[in-house]
Amino acid sequence: MATHEVTLDDVIEIRRLAGLTANTFARFRLNQLGNELKSAVGTSVPGPSKPKKEKETAPNDAATAAPTPAASSTAPAPAPAAAPVPVPATAASTTPTASASATPAPVATAKATPVVRYEQMKRYAWDQTAKNVKIYASSLDGVESLDAEAITTEFQPQSVKLKIHGLKGKNLVLYIELADKIRPGNCSHKVRAGRVVLVLRKAEDKQWEHLTKADAAKIKVPKFEEGEDPTQGLMGMMKNMYEEGDEDTRKLIGKAMAEGRAKGGAM
């Protein structure tokens, strides 16, 4: 049988094979054989290199290696999408939204107070007692048929006002500034057929010389000097009354003066 001389290359090859094998027992035996050959050759031989972590598998361990499962070519089914969470409907806002086409609200305007027009009453008469003064507003046909609210009076310390509304379609007023003072809280009025009577309580129990303030200022009793003709003084007084008086006063004075001249001519 031919013999083979062991060389350094053989030892290196055995060590290389020992490093490649994955079998523990086989690697142990190859290493042991390599050490024996090393001793025989007497040369330092590099040890087996550690197997590289590669996908390669030693031929002897192919049967025992666990097969790597092949990657499935079919992509995994996507997870089902989450169902949408229902959002609760919010309550309708109670604040109305102004629409561009909404009709603007009408602007409230203050109503003008109607002006009530009055006609001045000219026909009245008066008399007095020690405590009271009575004024008679006459020529008021149908005044007794009016409602109580249609006849009003205003009493002040030195004036009186009577208002009558809706008498035959007219509004009437009688305003008098008094020559003397009264007690407003004790005054009143009475409605009679065709007239209204104002009852005034005097502030002082005395006789009034005049009813109106205007009459008291106009009529002045003349003072006659000794030897002066009283007739001339009276004529002057009547002339002043005629010039400053109203229409009715002028008629009365004119009539009196005419009668006086007629009597003087007859004498």
C-alpha positions in Angstrom: 0.0 0.0 0.0 1.5 3.3 -1.0 2.0 5.9 1.7 1.5 9.6 1.5 3.8 12.0 3.1 1.9 14.5 5.3 2.8 18.0 4.4 2.0 21.4 5.8 -0.7 22.0 3.2 -2.5 18.9 4.4 -2.7 20.2 7.9 -3.9 23.6 6.8 -6.6 22.0 4.6 -7.8 19.8 7.6 -8.0 22.9 9.8 -9.9 24.7 7.1 -12.4 21.9 6.8 -12.8 21.8 10.6 -13.7 25.5 10.6 -16.3 25.1 7.9 -18.1 22.2 9.4 -21.1 22.9 11.6 -21.1 19.4 13.2 -19.5 19.6 16.7 -18.1 16.1 16.7 -16.7 16.3 13.2 -15.1 19.6 14.0 -13.6 18.1 17.2 -12.1 15.1 15.2 -10.7 17.4 12.5 -9.1 19.6 15.1 -7.7 16.6 16.9 -6.3 15.3 13.6 -4.8 18.6 12.8 -3.1 18.8 16.2 -1.5 15.3 15.6 -0.3 16.3 12.2 1.0 19.5 13.6 3.1 17.6 16.1 4.4 15.4 13.4 5.2 18.2 11.0 6.6 20.5 13.8 5.4 23.7 12.1 3.0 26.3 13.5 -0.3 25.9 11.7 -3.1 28.5 12.1 -6.2 27.3 13.8 -9.4 26.9 12.1 -11.3 30.2 11.5 -14.7 30.7 13.0 -17.5 30.0 10.5 -19.0 33.1 9.0 -22.5 33.9 9.8 -23.8 33.4 6.3 -26.8 31.7 4.8 -24.5 28.8 3.6 -25.1 25.5 5.3 -22.6 22.7 5.7 -23.3 19.7 3.5 -23.4 17.3 6.4 -25.9 19.4 8.3 -28.3 20.1 5.4 -30.7 17.4 6.7 -30.8 18.7 10.2 -31.1 22.5 9.4 -34.6 23.8 9.8 -36.0 25.0 6.5 -36.5 28.7 6.3 -40.1 29.4 5.5 -40.5 31.1 2.1 -42.0 34.6 2.2 -45.5 34.5 1.0 -45.9 36.4 -2.2 -49.4 37.3 -1.1 -49.6 40.6 0.8 -51.4 40.4 4.1 -55.0 41.5 4.0 -55.3 45.2 5.3 -57.0 45.6 8.7 -60.6 46.6 8.4 -61.1 50.4 8.6 -62.6 51.6 11.8 -66.2 52.4 11.6 -66.9 56.1 11.6 -68.0 57.4 15.0 -71.4 59.1 14.7 -71.3 62.7 15.7 -74.4 63.8 17.6 -76.3 66.6 15.9 -75.9 69.8 17.8 -79.0 71.6 19.0 -80.1 74.4 16.7 -78.9 77.8 17.9 -81.6 79.8 19.5 -80.0 83.0 18.2 -81.6 83.8 14.9 -79.1 84.5 12.1 -79.8 87.7 10.3 -80.5 87.0 6.6 -79.3 89.4 4.0 -82.8 89.3 2.5 -84.6 89.8 5.8 -87.0 92.8 5.9 -85.7 95.4 8.3 -87.8 96.0 11.4 -89.8 99.2 11.2 -88.4 102.0 13.3 -90.9 103.2 15.9 -91.6 106.9 15.6 -93.2 109.0 18.3 -96.7 110.0 17.6 -97.2 113.8 17.6 -99.7 114.9 20.1 -102.6 116.6 18.3 -103.0 120.3 19.0 -106.4 121.1 20.6 -107.7 124.5 19.7 -110.0 126.4 21.9 -112.4 129.3 21.4 -112.5 131.9 24.2 -115.9 132.2 25.9 -116.9 135.8 26.2 -120.3 135.7 27.9 -120.2 135.3 31.6 -121.6 137.1 34.7 -120.7 137.1 38.4 -122.0 137.8 41.9 -120.7 137.4 45.4 -121.4 136.9 49.0 -119.1 137.6 52.0 -117.4 134.2 51.5 -117.9 133.1 47.9 -117.8 134.4 44.3 -119.9 132.8 41.7 -119.1 133.0 37.9 -121.8 132.1 35.4 -120.6 130.9 32.0 -123.8 131.1 29.9 -125.1 130.5 26.4 -123.9 126.9 26.4 -126.8 125.1 24.9 -126.5 121.3 25.5 -123.7 121.5 27.9 -125.7 119.5 30.4 -125.7 116.5 28.0 -121.9 116.2 27.9 -120.0 113.6 29.9 -118.4 114.7 33.2 -114.9 114.2 31.7 -115.7 116.8 29.0 -115.9 119.6 31.5 -112.7 120.4 33.5 -111.6 123.2 35.8 -108.3 124.5 37.1 -108.2 126.6 40.2 -105.1 128.6 41.2 -104.7 131.1 44.1 -105.5 134.0 41.8 -106.9 132.5 38.6 -109.5 130.1 37.3 -109.8 128.2 34.0 -112.9 126.4 32.6 -112.6 124.0 29.6 -115.5 122.4 27.7 -114.7 119.8 25.1 -116.9 118.7 22.2 -119.8 121.1 22.6 -121.4 121.1 19.2 -118.0 120.3 17.7 -116.2 123.0 19.5 -113.7 123.2 22.4 -114.3 126.3 24.6 -112.2 127.9 27.4 -112.8 130.6 29.9 -109.7 131.9 31.7 -109.8 134.7 34.3 -107.1 136.3 36.3 -108.8 137.3 39.5 -108.6 140.7 41.2 -108.2 139.0 44.6 -107.1 135.6 46.0 -109.1 132.4 46.5 -108.7 129.0 48.2 -108.2 126.5 45.3 -108.9 123.5 47.4 -112.4 124.8 48.4 -113.5 125.7 44.8 -115.8 123.7 42.6 -118.1 123.9 39.6 -121.7 122.9 38.8 -123.4 122.1 35.5 -126.8 123.5 34.8 -129.0 123.7 31.7 -127.2 125.8 29.2 -124.5 127.0 31.7 -121.7 126.2 34.1 -121.4 127.8 37.5 -117.9 128.2 39.1 -118.0 128.6 42.9 -114.9 130.2 44.3 -114.1 130.4 48.0 -112.5 133.8 48.9 -109.2 133.8 50.7 -110.6 136.6 52.9 -114.2 137.2 53.9 -114.6 140.6 52.3 -116.3 142.3 49.3 -114.5 142.4 46.0 -114.7 145.6 44.1 -113.8 143.9 40.8 -113.7 140.3 39.5 -110.8 140.4 37.1 -107.3 141.7 37.6 -107.6 143.7 34.4 -110.7 145.5 35.6 -109.1 146.4 38.8 -106.2 148.0 36.9 -108.3 149.9 34.4 -111.1 151.4 36.5 -110.0 154.0 39.0 -112.4 156.1 40.9 -111.5 159.7 40.1 -110.8 162.2 42.8 -112.3 165.6 42.3 -110.7 168.7 43.5 -112.8 171.3 45.3 -114.7 173.4 42.7 -114.1 170.9 39.9 -117.0 169.8 37.7 -117.6 166.1 38.5 -119.2 165.6 35.2 -115.9 166.2 33.4 -114.2 163.6 35.6 -116.8 161.0 34.9 -116.7 161.6 31.2 -112.9 161.2 31.2 -113.2 157.9 33.1 -115.7 156.6 30.7 -113.5 157.7 27.8 -110.6 155.6 29.2 -112.9 152.6 29.7 -114.1 152.9 26.1 -110.5 153.1 24.7 -109.2 150.2 26.8 -112.2 148.0 27.0 -113.4 145.1 24.9 -116.1 145.3 22.2 -119.0 144.7 24.6 -117.7 147.3 27.0 -117.4 149.8 24.2 -120.9 149.2 23.1 -122.2 149.8 26.6 -120.2 153.0 27.2 -121.1 154.3 23.7 -124.7 153.7 24.4 -124.5 155.4 27.8 -122.6 158.4 26.4 -125.2 158.8 23.6 -128.1 158.7 26.1 -126.3 161.2 28.3 -125.8 163.6 25.4 -129.4 163.2 24.4 -130.6 164.0 27.9 -128.4 167.0 28.0 -129.7 168.3 24.7 -133.3 167.9 25.9 -132.7 169.9 29.0 
